[in-house]
Amino acid sequence: MSSKLPKAPLQEAIFEMRWPLQPDSSGQQLHDAEYPFALGKFQEALKPHFPHHVAKFPNDIPHQLLNYQVAHQFWKGENTWPVSQLGPGIATLNDTEKNYEWNKTYLPNVKIALSALEISYRHLTFNALSLRFIDVVRVSDYGKKTWEEFVNDHINFSFSNHYNTRGSLKHFHFEQSFEMGDTDLLSVTFSTAFNNKKEEVFIWQTAVNHHGKVSDEQVINWLEKAHDCSSVMFKEICKNDFYASFSE
């Protein structure tokens, strides 16, 4: 997805970074010790690029209760994507199809968020990274008859039930994970759902996940490799006519 498709089905791109938590003074609970001080620095560093701040939780909630939950959002403008998010032990960069272009917008915004983290924390080493793409199509645009036919016609994936289902297929959810070396995992998910207009939609997600120590200097290199993998997977998942429909 390095060159944007005119009718790209992308709903959301999400890059997530996590770092280890430390025991508190009692040794009974893990917390992000630098988070209370890092938050203000992070907001200040992002202000020229992501000036609209939204707190997702009341200020009186102890941050120790929010471990690995994004607690603060920094938007380009009010309800204007993309959004950079921060919480104890976690930061993300999220964007939608309207703005998404890998080299022009998304990767530069990740670099801005990563730079803000480096300014905000004294010593930051990540222990988990994830790049996820959520793609969605409205089934009625493809003349769906049954879910089995839709998948067979458009996706390089097949399934069948060798028992009496006693009715037509209404919903499915398939999730597969594949090891890529010792630390990276590729996840692919196919599922059905309804959009906010109660129309049937087909959703497929691809995610490259890393578990293990990563320095801040290594993040962008990993991210670019994860994107290359995701881009190839997107094309391989779609059958030719289905992929061509995103350019028509």
Helices and strands as residue ranges (DSSP letters): E 10-18, E 22-23, E 30-31, H 35-46, E 52-55, G 63-66, E 72-77, E 80-87, E 90-95, I 102-106, H 107-120, E 125-138, G 139-142, H 147-154, E 173-180, E 184-194, E 200-215, G 216-218, H 219-237, H 240-244
